[in-house]
Amino acid sequence: MAIERVILLAIIATSLISVASAVAGTASYYTVYVPSACYGFQDQGVLVAAANRNLYNNGAACGSFYNVQCTGRTNLGVLQPCKGGSVRVKIVDLCPGCVDGQLDLSQEAFSTIADLNAGKILIDYTR
């Protein structure tokens, strides 16, 4: 019984750490993935993202993976843009026009978690 409690507490603690480290932000999408700031003309697939300047950190974020989840709408165009679930993306580029907390997802990644017609959504993302 004591071991079961320890395991349960470990699971709860892990869940809290994961929730606490989520970053709230926004996501838009783009459609041309090559060339990229991180990999030049090397194709990195379609589940990719461009990071805002702070996250990009002079290229330190290149190759990092993030789990992104849609949490809501940013405009009145699409009232319920989220599809549920999350998508795992690889940072391959810099988004010079993105503000802190914003990711520019590939069209394929964005459409996995939200309606493309929304254009921009609220997100949580974790590493």
N, C-alpha and C positions, 0 to 999 in steps of 0.2 A: 504494500500500500504506500509506503514512504517513497519508493522508487517511482511509482506512478505520479505522485505529487510533484516530485522533482522534474520529471519529464514534462508534465503539464505546465509548470512554472517556466521551464526553458522555452517551450513553444510560445507561451504568452509573451515572454520577454523578447523573443525574436520577432514576433509580430509587431510589438510596440516600436522596436528599433526600426523596422522597415517603414512603418507609418510615419515615424518622426523624421526620417530622412527624405521623404518625398518632397519634391519642389513643385509648388503651384506656379503655373505659368500659362502661356498661350502657345498655340501651334497654327501655322499656316502651311502651305505646301508649294512645292516647285516641281518642275518636270524635266529639267536638263541636268543630268548627274555627272557628266564628264565634259570637260575636265573639272577636277575638284582641287581645293586648296591643299588637301592632305595627300592625295594620291595621283595628282596630275591626270594623265589619260588612262590610268588603270581602272577598269570597271570594277566596282565593289558591290554590284547587285542593285536591287531595287528597294530593299528595306533599309534606307539610309536617311541621314538627316544632316542639316547644316546647323551649327551652334551659334548662339549669340557671342559677341566679343569676349565677355567675361568667362563664359563656359569654355570657349575655344582656347583661351589662354595661350596665345601665340603658338598654337598647334599641339599643345599638351593633351588636348582632348581627342586628337585624331586616333581612331581605332577603338575608342571607348564605346561600350554598349549601354543603352538606356531602355528601360521599359516605360512606355508612354501609355497613359490611359486618358480618354476623353472624360471630362467631368461636367461639361455644360456648354452653353452657347455664349457667344460674344456679341451677337447682333440679333435683330428681329427677323432676319431672312428665313432661317430654319429654326423653328421653335424647339425641336428635339433632335439635335444633330448626332448625338452619341449612339453608337451601335452596341456598346458594351464590350467588355474584354479589354485587352491591351495588345500592344505591338512592341517588339524588340527591334531597335534601330541602331545602326552603327554610325558614329560621327565621322563624316568624310569631308566636310566642307565648313567654311565660315559663312555666316549670314551677316553681312555688314549692316543691313538695315534692321536687324532684329534687336529688340530691347532685352534687358535682363529678364531671364525666365522664359524667353521665347525660343522655340525650336522651329525650324523650317523643315518639315518632313517631306520625304518623297511622296508623290501622288499616291503610290501604292500603299505606303505606310498610313497616310492620312485616311485613305478610303477603307482601310481595315478597321479603324476605330470610329470613323465619323462620315457623315454625308458630305461629299465633295462640294455640294452647293452651299454649305455653310461658309467655306472659304477660310475661316479662322474660328478656332474653338478654345475653350478653357481646358487645360490638361494638368495632370500630376505626372511627374516623371522621377524615376529612381535609377540609380546605377546598379 
